[in-house]
């Protein structure tokens, strides 16, 4: 009888351990699912709108731009050397295409606790220093960049308005030479927007974004 009680107690303890192990394993499952869901958009997908804080303290959404034909959404930041190399070119993109209906919308996806140079006040200072002509938004809570599937700074998503929806038309790099604008031979974003303005299909719809990894909250 004692042996039977001991055997039953051992079985119960074993089941409890198995349950704990399974629960602990399942606890990690949402991360896996989240990672799968965070693959982001592909060309042709509809990009959902967002509402993020700009450096002027106002909340900005894509829907605020009633006259826009589309958007040049760029995930970028302050500290990354690659992002810094592209700042002047991003300003030029906005100056060139904003009046034609494709304004630049810049979003800082980095967690400032991981990279203090990408804090909100630092964003304000950087925008003033570089003369940003476009919204520079902070992805508080880091909820937007995973939806898009951004992995680098900078990482570009060209959107076109179609029947009230923002459709992804191009994903990737700004051009093919981050280091020197004078040595650029392929202008990916410009080519994409120019094609859309002409009512044509984008020929090169996806390139590899070159830049720093996004700094995720630990």
N, C-alpha and C positions, 0 to 999 in steps of 0.2 A: 504493500500500500504506500509505504514511504517512497519507494522507488517510482511508483506511478505519479505521486505528487511532485517529485523532483523532476521527472520527465516533462510533466505538463508545465511546470514553472519555467523550465529551460526553453520549451517551445514558445511560450508567451513572450519570454525575454527576446528570443530570436526574431519573432514577428515584430516586436517593438523596434528592434534595431533595424530590421529591413524597412519598416515604415519610415523610420527617421532618415535612413539613407535615401529612400525614394523621394521623401519630401525635400531633402536637401538637394537632390538631383533636379527635381521639378522646379525648385526655386531658381535654378539657372536657366530653365527652359524659356521664360519670357525674353531673356537676353538674346538667346539664339533666334527666337522668332522675331525679336526687334531688329536684329542684325539682318535677317532675311527681308523684313519689311523695309529696311533702310537702304535697299539697293537703289532706290530713287527712280527718277523718271528716265524714260527712254524717249527718243525722238518720236513725235506723234502723240505723246501723252498730254493730257490736260493738267496744267499746273494749277493747284488750288491757290487762292489768294491768301495773304497773311496780313497781320497788323503788328508792326514793329516800331519801336521808338527810334526817332531820328535824332541827330546831334543837336537839333534845335528844341528838343523836348517833346515835339509833336509826334503823334502816332501816324504812321504812313501805311497805306494799302495800295495795291495795284489799281483797285477800283477808283481811287482818288483821281487817277489820270484819265479823265473822260475822253480826251481827244487823242489819246495814244493809239497807235496802230499795233503796238507791241512793246517789248521791253528787252533791254540788255541787262539781265540780272547777273551781277558779279559778286561771288563770295570772295572777300579779300580782308586784309587786316593791316595793322600798323607795323608790326615788328618784322614780318617775313621779308628777307632780302629779295625774293622773287616778286612779291607784291609791291615793294618799293620801286623795283625796276619798271613796273608797269603803271605806276600812278599817273605819270604825265600822259601816257597813251590812253588811259581810261578817261581822263579829263577831255582829251581830244575826241574820243568816241562820243562822249556826251554832247560836246559842242557841235559835232558834225551831224549827229542823228536825232538829237532831242527835238529840234524844230521840224524834222521830217517825220516825227511820230514814234521814234524809238529811243526814249530816254534811258540813261543808265540808272539802275537801282543797285547800289552797293550794300552788301550785308556783311558784317563782321560776325563770323560764327564761333570765334574762339572764346573759351572760358577765361576771364581775366584773373581768376585765382591760380590758373595754371601758367598763364602768360600775362603778367601785370602790364606790359607795354600795350596790351590790347584792351585796357580798361576804357570806360565811357568817357572820362575826362580826357584821356590820351587820344581818343578818337576825335573829340572836338578840337583839340590842339592840332592834330595832324591835318585835319580837313582845312583848318584855317591856314596852316603853314603852306599846304600844297594847292590851295585855291580850288577845292572841290566844288563843282557846279551842280552836283547831284545829291540826292539823299544818301546818307551814310547811316545805315540802320544797325542796331545791335540785336542779335539773335538771342535774347534773354531766355534762359532755360534750354537753349540749343535744340529747339523743336523744328526749326524750318530747314536747316541744312540737311538733316537726314531724309526729309521728304523729297528734296531735290536730288539727293545722292551725291552732294558735293563732298570731295575728299581732300581738296587742296585749296590753298590760297596763293594765287587767284584760280577760280574755277567759274567758267561762264555758261549761262543758259540763255539763249536767245528765244524769246517767246513772241508769238504772233496772235493777235486777237482774231478769233473766228467764231462768229455767231455768239458772242458774249463769253467765249471761253478763251483761256490763254494756253495756246498749244505750243509745245516745245518743238523748235525747229533746228536748233543747233546746241551741242554740248561739247565743252572742251576748253582749249587754250585760246588766247587772244590772237596770237600769231606764232610763227615758228622760230622766233629768236628772242628769248627773254632778256638776254644780256645786252644786246645792242639794237636799238630801233632802226639804225641805218643799214643793218645787215638782214633785215626781214625780207623774205622773198614770197611768203604766203601769209595773207591777211585774212585769217579764218573768219573772225567776227565781221569785219567789213564786208567780205564777200557774201556772207550769209545775209546780212541786213540789206545789202544792195540788191541781192536777188529777190528778197521779199518785197522790197519797194517797187521792183519792176513786175511783180506778180509772177515771178518764176520760182521754180523749186530750188532749194539749197542743194548745191552739188556735193559739198563735203560736209556732212551732217554731224560728224563726231570725230574729235581728235583727243589725244591724251593731254590732260591738264598737267602742266609742270609747275610745281610750287612746293610750299611747306605743308606738312600734314596739319589737319585741323586739331586744335588743342582741346581735348574733351575733358569735362569735369571728372575728377577722380573720385 
